[in-house]
């Protein structure tokens, strides 16, 4: 039996193919994918810029998609059948489960990890079905729909980044980059009583940020001269990591979660002489359960961040940067693999 899946075969070369239906191995479930998100990492695989392609950690052909939600349709022989029919989402980072990092709860840093739709060939969620270890699966409450579920993974990244700022209520945060992660981080920080500002480049994205309640959204030439207790870089601009260090209050924190397509240069003398703490965040692991809980409680509603839902046949166009005129300026595009 076969199913439809989106496959990238080389830079700028991709399409929908018929691939074998996955069979759950021991310890795994197979999920019927209801919704999957497309992100900057996926676009880098399509363009050929993704770092893993050059390090040997990924290679073409590749099946992308690591932000997803769906329903468990089959389970491995050793997996509790109570999982069948559950609506779920899951972790991207699949550690080996045997090394010291995995034993310490740091499987997202496992040297031998797979990453769903990204690293070492684990197939992604831009397909009708997805195999995933049951240990990586999280149940979605009934009140969360497929859109919520496919935004849990980016939400977990954003939540971990906000936690890393270590800010208290009443303090001020500047978020660089009003994309999906930046806007989710802004939403999570606001629920903590943090005063949130956003810095972006183009008016449509800034206007969208304002439309969901962030009036303090600025360009570089309009950014007010305020004390920034922490700066969170959620951009993909190579110059902004250094800008974050320049802007943050001495003794404050800079959190890096965005990745540029080329190396970023930061003067460590500025970090030392201003007693700045710099933190890097990799993955949503450790933030997924709390993200689900906050979505379910209504503290954060990520759904306005989705501009459109397309089928697999339109993914290549989306990855190439094309957007239909009728779509909003919201940053996220979702895919319904059965559409």
N, C-alpha and C positions, 0 to 999 in steps of 0.2 A: 504494500500500500504506500501511497505517496501523499504529500501535502504541499501546499504552496509556501515558499519562503523567499525572502529578499536576500540576494547573494551579491556581494561585491567581488569581482574577479580581478580588478586592477584599478589604478587611478582613473577615475571618471568612467569606469566600466561596471555596470551593475544592472540587475533586472530580477524579475520574479521567475523562480525555477520550481520544478517539481522535485522534491527531495524525499528520502524515506521517512515515514512516520516513526518517531522515536518510541522505543520500548524501554520502560523503566528498568534500570538495573537495581540490584540490591541497594537499599538505602535511598532510592530516588522515587520521585513522583513525576508524572507527566501532567502538564497544565494546558488546558485549552485557553489560548491567549485571547482575552477580550479587548485589551488595549495595551499599546506600547508607546513610549515616548521616543522622540528623536532629539539628540543633543549634539553639542559641539564635538564630542569624541567621535560620534558616528560620522559627522561631516569630515573630520580629519582622516578617517579610514577611506572615505570616498575620494578625497583629494590626494591621498597618498602621503600626507604630512604627519600622520600619527607616529609618535616616537617608537612604539612597539614594533612597527613595521621595519624600522631601521636597526633595532636591537635584536631582532630575531624572536621576540616574545609573541609576535603575531605574524601571520602571513596570509596572502591571498590563496584561494578564495576564502572569504570570511562572511559569516552570517551575524549581522550586528543586532543590537537591541538589548539594553540592560535595565530599562525602566518599564515595568510591566505589571499587569494584573490579569487574573484569570481564574478558572475553575479546575480543580484537580479531577482528572478523568481516569487515571489509572495509577497504580502504585506498585512498587517493587515487592517481591515475595516476602520480605521481612518488614514491610512497612504497615502500620496499623491501617486497616481499611476504613476507619472512621474519617480519614482524610478525604475520601471520595466525595465529590460534590461540594467541598468547601471552596469558598472564594478566598483567594490568597494573593500575596505578593511575595517578594523574596530579595535576599541579599545578592549583590553582584559578586562579592569576593568569596571564593570557595577554597579555604585553606586545606592543606593535606590532612589535618587532624592528628598528626603524629609528632610534629616538631615542637621545640620549646616555645616558639611564638604562639602556635595554636593552643598549646597547653595553658599559656598565660592569658588566653582570651584575645590574642592579637592575630587572629587568622588572616585578617586583611593585609597583614605584612608578611605572610608566609612566602618564603622564596619560591616554593613550588606551587603556589596558588594558581587556580584557574580563575578567570573573570568572565562572567556570562557575557557572551557577545563581544569579548574584547581580547582576552589573553589565553594563549595555549589551546586555541581551537574549540573552546566550549561554545556550542551554538547559541545564538541569541534569540530574542523574543519577537523579531519581525518575521514571524512565521505563525502558522495556525496552531502549532503546539510547541511546547518547550519542556525539556527534561531538566530537573533541578534536584539537588539533594534535599531530602526532607528536613535536614538540620538547618537549611537556609531559608525555609518557608515561614511566613508569618500569616496568620489568619486575619482577614478583614472583617470588621464588625458589619452587621447588616446595614447600618446607616451610611456606610461609605460605598460609593459607586465605583465603576471602573476608572473614571477619571481621577478620583481620589487615589485609587490604588496604584495607578501608574505614575503618580506624583509622590509616592512615599520615598522612593530612592533618592530623587533630588532633594526632597524635604529632609531626609536623614543627613545628607551632606550639609545642608544649610544649618540644621539644628546643631550639629557638631561644631560647625564654624562659629556659631553664636556662643556656644558654651565656651569655646576657646578664648573668646574676648574677655571672659571673666568680669563682665560689667555688672554693676548693681543698678537697680531702679534709680532713675534720675540722672544717670550718666549719659554721655553722648557718644554715638557710634556713627562713623562715616562708612558707607558701603560703596565701593568702587565697582560699577558695572550693574545696571538695572536689568540684567537678564533673569532667567529663571532662578538660578541659585541666589543671586543678589536680592531679588524681590522676596523670595521665600525667607532668606535670612532676615530681611527687614521686617517681615511679618512676625517671625518668631521673636525677634528682639523687642518689637513693640509690645508683645504680650507680656514681656518681663518688665515693662515700665521704662525701658530704655528710650531715650530720645534719638530717633533715627533720621539720618540724612542720606541721600543718594547722589552719586556723581556719575554722570553719563556724558555721551558725546552728541547724540542726535535728538532732536525735539520729539519725534514720534515716540521713542521709547520713554523719554522723560514725561511726556504727556500721559502715556499709559500709566506710569508709576503714580502720577498725580490723580489719575482717574480711580485708582484703587485706594486712595487715601493718604498718599505720601506727597503732601504739598511741598515738602522740603527736598525737592529733587532739582539738582543744579548741573550746569555746565561748568567747565573750568573757569570761564571768565565771569561767572556769576556766583561762584562758591563763596559764602561768607567767611570772614576771618573769625573762626570760633575755636574753642578748645575741643580737640577730638581725643576723647579718652581712649578710644580704640579705633583702628581702621581695618576694615575687612575687604581684602582684594578678591572680588569674584569676577574679575575681568579676564580677557585673554590678550591684553595689551602688554607688550614686553617692557614698556617704559613705566608702567604704574607700580610695580613692586618698589621701585626706588622712591616714587612719589609718595607712597604710603608711609615710608620711613620718614620722609621730610615733613609730612602733615601731622603725624601722631604726636600727642603730648609727651614730653620727656617722662620716662617711667611708665609709659603706656604700652599697649600691645598692638602688634600688627599680625593679622591672621591671613594666611595665603591659602586660597582654595582654587582660584583660577589658574589656568595654565596657558602660557603663550606658545606660539608655534616656533619660537626661537628663544635662546637663552636670555634671561633677564639679568641685568647687572645691578647689584645693590652694594653700596659702599658700607662695609661692615664697621668702618670707623664711626659712621653716624649711629649705627646700632649701639656700639659700645659707649661712645661718649655721651649719648642721650639715655643710656640705661633702658633700652627698649627690649621687650620680649617679642621675638618673632616665632610664630607657630605655623606649621604646615598641616593641612588636613587632607587625608586621603580616604575617600569612600564614606558611604553612609553607615557602614557597620558600627554597631553600638548606638546608632540613633534611630533605627527603624521602628522599634517598638514604641518609643516615646512620640515619634512623628505620627504613627497611627493613632495613638491615644489622643493627641492634640487635635488631629483632624476630626476624630470621632466626637470630641467634646465641643467642637465648633470654635475652638480658640483661634484656629487658622483655617481659612478656606482657600485652597490653592486653585480651585477650578477656573477663576477668571484669567489665570495665566495661560490657558489653552486657547489658541487662536482658531484652530480648526482640527477636524478629524478626517484623515484621508485613508485610502486603501493602499495596499502594497504597491500597486501599479504607479502610484504618484510619489513614492519615496525618493527615487532618484532625482526627480525635479526639486523636491524639498532640500535634499542634501546639496544640490548645486546652487542653492540660495534663492530659488524662485518662490514667490508668494503670490497667491491670487489677489487681485485688487479688492475683493469683497472681504478678505480676512482682516481682523483687527490687528492692532500693533502689539498684541500679546506675544510673548516670546516663544511659547512652546507649541509644537505641532505634535499631535497624537496620531497613531495609526491603529485602525481596526483591521486586523489581518483577514477578516472574513467579509470585508466590505467590497 
